[in-house]
Amino acid sequence: MAQTGEPAPARDASALAAPGLWAAWNGRRLVWRNDVARSHCGEVELCIDDVIFERIVPDPSIPLCEREFAFSPSGRDEIVFSLRAAGGGVIGSRWHVLHGRAAPAGMDQWQGDARAMRPLAAALPPRWTHAPATAIVVPIYNSPHWVQCCITALLRWTSGDVRLILIDDASGDAQIATLLAAYADRPHILVRRNADNLGYTRSTNLGIELAGDADVVLLNSDTQVGPRWLQGLRQVAYADERIGTVTAVSDNAGAFSVPELEQACAVPSRWSLPMTQRALLQNIGGCLPELPTGNGFCMFVKRALLDRVGVLDAEAFPSGYGEENDLCQRAERVGYRHVIAGNVFVHHERSASFGAERRATLGAQGMQVLRSRYPDYEARVGATLFSFERRVLDYRVRRIYADRDGVYTALPPRPRVLLVVGRDEPAAVATLVCVLRALYECFVLSDDAGHLRLWRYQDAGFHAEREYALMTDAERCIGGWLLKFAIELVHVFSAQADNRGLQVAAACMDVPVLDSGADAQFQVLRRSMSMEGADPAASVQLADYCNVLYPACWRDHARFADVEGVR
């Protein structure tokens, strides 16, 4: 493992396989010799901790290449830089440096192996008690299989003050009408069928109108969402009043695909889609690249933006493909920003309704309109697509998918549960956490003489993550922890456990709270587990009880009725 104490003794430069490859590191700017890189191949890969950060075609007219690192992409001060021939071996030697500290050219500042990634600084929690109302608008045209998959995922993973608006744009496939009829009478779901085919953009505008004064999520009918998808979009949108739209990332959404732009990117075969969403949810918070546009496959739009600049331009983009770009450009002109929520992953089948050939034709037509209205649009998109923040997002996804740090070697991504206990209980719940960890990743919040302490169970023991002296804004602090560590459920163990600010923070983050203070059966099992010399079977019994409580809590918290399979 990497050591974080005194820097390692500098190595003799003659030990480098390619002398002089690394030219400078001032703590934030990396410089290397272009001629050395070009002598090995036509394309090189700049890697961090042996994971690709950027692919570069060396320019023979430039003697030196340099890149700025405003922060460490891994979240660690320790960085291992290397250059690789595309698809080949390392050029020269790896360089061990520390972010924020300058190093002599080619001289290591530390020794050892790369350490596991750490979370990046997350956006601040919004200051509300309950999130504003949101409407999810899903225009539908044929493709009943994918429409069913889309609706099933929405019912399973959506909570909060939400209305689902399903608009059938006069589908020719009779299965669509049968499918949607099953949802027509459900609470918080509106099904509308157009008598005639209006086209994608007019159907979407109809959904925006039906949403009233709510914020709107534009969602394609061939998508599948995952855990806490809507909370992630809303929290980013309201972290800054200037943010107008927030778009998810995907396995197949053009410029919003991760980790490779404009490609269909397979998720790890060992994971389900909800597992993939959790992996990003728990590791990509704080990755918020900015673009001149969003993408309507899954785009959160604030109602204030729509009130300011209007709806989609159905005259210029009747079948879609360019309509959201135009909306975002109009919004930029009045001061709004558009960001990507790197921790919200949405599967996208793409072209399920139109087909690839028609999609390409519509895309070309839409781009012509955008070029005429916004001559600098393409250049600005090209520049921001390769921003440092976007490279960090793709880098972290590559590292997660490859499981570079061995985080998921034994267990896949699981829901994170925060156990709120009394002052002396963290050690007592260790045996319970050991049993629960097969299905849940557990954190513990305890109050110790006026200090809130957050503990994480790793490597067969608890490790302190954060500490906070209780003051006037405890809910803001707890909310930040819930957001940063992607907590999906809060479980209060007893009435004695300190939960000042907890209920407010959880409501702000739309995290369900399970309070077992008055649950007689739970308390009997908890006391039995905590007693000195207690039967280890008591922990198993309490874990079994929790395995019933947690799914029931998620079901109760879900917005729509008859939700099945909530884990």
Protein Blocks (a to p, Z undefined) as FASTA:
>chain_A
ZZfbdcdddddfklpmbghkambdehjaccddfklmmmmombdcddeehiafbdcdddfk
bmbdcdddfbafklpabdcdddddehiacehjaddddehiacdehiafbecddddddddd
dddddddfbdcddddddddeejkllmmmmmmmmmmmggcjdddddddehiablklmmmmm
mmmmgghiacdddfbaebjklmmmmmmmmnomaccddddfkbccdehklmmmmmmmmmpm
klmbdcdddfbeojlpcfbehiacdddfkbcfklmmmmmmmmmgoiacddfbdcfkbccd
dfklmmmnopadfklmmngghllmmmmmmmmmnopacdddfkbccddeehmlnopmlmmm
mmmmmmmmmmmmmmmlmmmmmmmmmgmklmmmmmmmmmmmnomnommmmpccdddddddd
dfklmmmmmmmmmmmmmmpccdddddeehiacddddeehiacdfbdcdddfklmmmmmmm
mmmnopabdcdfbfklccehklmmmmmnopacddfklmmklmmmmmmmmpghiafklmmm
mmmmmmmmmmmmmmmmpmbghiehkZZ
